[in-house]
Each structure stands twice: as structure tokens, then as C-alpha cells.
């Protein structure tokens, strides 16, 4: 393909086609306002209307999925034992046992996240040895038990931060798992 030469005719891009379709639908009166808007975020994901701090969902919500796996696994085992066909009953029982085992794992990893993001940032600020400025927090999970862990990235509180640090905070106990502090290699002078 390649780039068109000056004066060549170029097909309109998809956005221009979509705009023409929306204009035609609006003129016909067949489309609603939401359909004419294109892609729109659902209300629960729209951050422009967010009031107050964002609250990260608790890790214990995994119990909901574990209950569903256990119920479906029990139904599969029951159906497998109730059906007379050797091929069907064996397959359902094996699938049911697998789902029940997965449900047990789901219950084991569904520990409560007792440490909120703000508490994790405070704990990280205590261990780095400099007054924190810009910071970022991310929830992650560690190990087979999928234990919740806050990953906090901190910069020192200067116009051009001199230091940066990465701190891992246990989401259940609030203990500092690891931390790393270094001189900031980034140049923020143009920002």
C-alpha cells in the first residue's frame, strides 16, 4: 500500500463513516441519543462523577466465585451419580470434583484485605527515609495463597525529586515486605 501521493483520492476513515451513519440515523429519527454518542462508559466506571476516595474492592469477594464453583461442582457430582451411562457419569463426577477442589482453593485465597491504600502509603512513607511527594499504589498478589500486596512507588517531595522508592506492603497485616530506595535517574526539569 504506501502513502498516497498529493492529489490522490483517499477513502474516508472509519470514524468519518461512523459519523455519516450517525448523522443519517439522527435525520431519520430512528436512533436514540445514547446510540448517537458512540462508545460510552457505564456509570459505575465513569470517574468524572467520582466523589471521595476510590476504594479498591476487597479480596474477600473471591468467596462469591468459590461458592458458585462449589454449588456447580456438587450438582455435577450429583448428576454424574444419578445418570446410568458410564461415559457421562464418569465425566460429570470428574468435572464436579475438579470444581469442588477449585472452590476450596477459592476459599483459601479469599482473605480480607485489611490494609487500605492510604494506610499502605503511610507505612511506605515511614520506611523510605525521605518526605514523600508524588506516589502511586497498585494492588498485586503473591504466592500460592495469592496474598494481597500493595506496591507503592514514591518520589521525594521536591520540584525535581532526588529519590524514588518501591515499597511492598502486606495487604492483610500491613507489614513492609520489601523496600528499595535509589537516587532518581529521571529528569523532571522540563515538566
C-alpha positions in Angstrom: 0.0 0.0 0.0 2.1 3.0 1.0 1.3 6.6 1.5 -0.9 8.4 -1.1 0.7 11.0 -3.4 -0.7 14.5 -3.3 -3.9 14.8 -5.3 -4.8 11.1 -4.9 -8.2 10.3 -3.7 -8.3 8.7 -0.3 -11.2 6.7 1.2 -12.7 8.2 4.3 -11.6 6.7 7.6 -13.9 4.5 9.7 -14.6 7.4 12.1 -15.8 9.6 9.2 -18.0 6.7 8.0 -19.4 6.3 11.5 -20.2 10.0 11.8 -22.0 9.9 8.5 -24.1 6.9 9.7 -24.9 8.7 12.9 -26.0 11.8 11.1 -28.2 9.8 8.8 -29.8 8.0 11.7 -30.4 11.3 13.5 -32.0 12.7 10.4 -34.3 9.7 10.2 -35.2 10.0 13.9 -34.5 6.2 14.3 -31.6 6.5 16.8 -31.6 7.4 20.4 -29.2 9.9 21.9 -27.1 7.0 23.5 -26.8 5.3 20.2 -25.6 8.5 18.6 -23.0 9.1 21.3 -20.9 6.0 20.3 -18.8 4.3 22.9 -19.8 5.5 26.4 -18.5 4.2 29.7 -21.1 2.7 32.1 -21.9 5.0 35.0 -20.1 2.8 37.6 -16.8 3.2 35.5 -17.1 6.9 34.8 -14.5 8.6 37.0 -15.8 12.1 36.2 -18.6 11.7 38.6 -16.4 10.2 41.4 -16.9 11.8 44.7 -14.4 11.0 47.5 -11.5 8.5 47.5 -11.6 5.4 45.3 -12.0 2.2 47.3 -10.3 -0.9 46.0 -12.5 -4.0 46.1 -11.8 -6.3 49.0 -10.0 -9.6 48.2 -12.7 -11.5 50.1 -15.1 -11.1 47.1 -13.4 -14.2 45.8 -15.7 -16.2 48.1 -18.6 -15.5 45.8 -17.0 -17.3 42.9 -15.9 -20.1 45.3 -19.5 -20.7 46.4 -20.6 -20.8 42.8 -17.9 -23.3 41.9 -18.8 -25.5 44.9 -22.5 -25.5 44.0 -22.0 -26.2 40.3 -19.4 -28.9 41.3 -21.9 -30.5 43.7 -24.6 -30.5 41.0 -22.2 -32.1 38.5 -21.3 -34.9 41.0 -24.9 -35.5 41.8 -25.9 -35.7 38.1 -22.9 -37.9 37.4 -24.0 -40.3 40.1 -27.7 -40.2 39.0 -27.1 -40.9 35.3 -26.8 -44.6 34.2 -24.4 -44.0 31.3 -20.8 -44.9 32.3 -19.2 -42.3 30.0 -21.5 -39.4 31.2 -21.4 -40.2 34.9 -17.6 -40.5 35.0 -17.1 -37.2 33.1 -19.6 -35.3 35.3 -18.1 -36.7 38.5 -14.5 -35.8 37.4 -15.6 -32.3 36.4 -17.6 -31.9 39.7 -14.6 -33.0 41.8 -12.4 -30.5 39.9 -14.8 -27.7 40.5 -15.1 -28.5 44.2 -11.3 -28.6 44.5 -11.1 -25.2 42.8 -13.8 -23.9 45.2 -11.7 -25.0 48.2 -8.7 -23.1 46.7 -11.0 -20.1 46.2 -12.0 -20.1 49.8 -8.3 -20.5 50.9 -7.2 -17.4 48.9 -10.2 -15.2 49.8 -8.5 -13.4 52.8 -9.7 -10.0 53.8 -7.7 -7.0 52.7 -7.4 -5.2 56.0 -4.9 -2.5 54.8 -6.4 0.3 52.6 -4.4 2.2 50.1 -3.9 5.3 52.3 -2.7 3.1 55.2 -0.2 1.4 52.8 1.1 4.8 51.6 1.6 5.9 55.2 3.5 2.7 56.0 5.6 3.2 52.9 6.4 6.8 53.8 7.7 5.7 57.2 10.2 3.3 55.8 11.8 5.2 52.9 13.6 7.9 54.9 12.5 10.9 52.9 9.4 13.1 52.8 7.2 11.6 50.1 5.8 13.6 47.2 4.1 12.0 44.2 3.1 8.4 44.8 1.3 5.6 43.1 -0.3 2.5 44.6 -1.2 -0.8 42.9 -2.7 -4.0 44.4 -0.9 -7.2 43.5 -0.9 -10.8 44.8 2.0 -13.0 45.9 2.5 -16.7 46.3 0.2 -19.8 46.0 -2.1 -18.3 48.6 -2.5 -15.2 46.4 -1.9 -12.9 49.3 -2.8 -9.3 48.6 0.2 -6.9 48.5 0.3 -3.2 47.9 3.0 -1.9 45.6 3.8 1.7 46.4 6.0 3.8 44.2 7.1 7.0 45.9 9.2 10.0 44.8 10.7 12.6 47.2 8.9 15.9 47.8 11.0 18.3 45.7 10.3 20.1 42.3 12.9 17.7 40.8 12.6 14.6 43.0 16.0 13.4 44.3 14.9 10.0 45.4 12.4 7.3 44.4 11.4 4.1 46.2 9.4 1.0 45.7 7.8 -0.5 48.8 5.8 -3.7 49.1 3.2 -3.7 51.9 1.3 -6.8 53.0 -2.4 -6.1 52.4 -3.5 -8.3 55.4 -1.0 -7.4 58.2 0.3 -4.0 57.0 3.9 -5.2 57.4 6.6 -4.0 55.0 7.7 -7.0 52.9 10.4 -5.3 50.9 11.6 -1.8 50.0 14.1 -0.3 47.6 15.3 3.3 47.6 17.6 4.9 45.0 18.6 8.2 43.5 16.0 9.3 41.0 17.6 8.9 37.5 14.7 10.6 35.7 14.9 14.3 34.6 11.7 16.2 35.5 13.1 19.6 34.8 11.1 20.1 31.6 7.8 19.2 33.4 
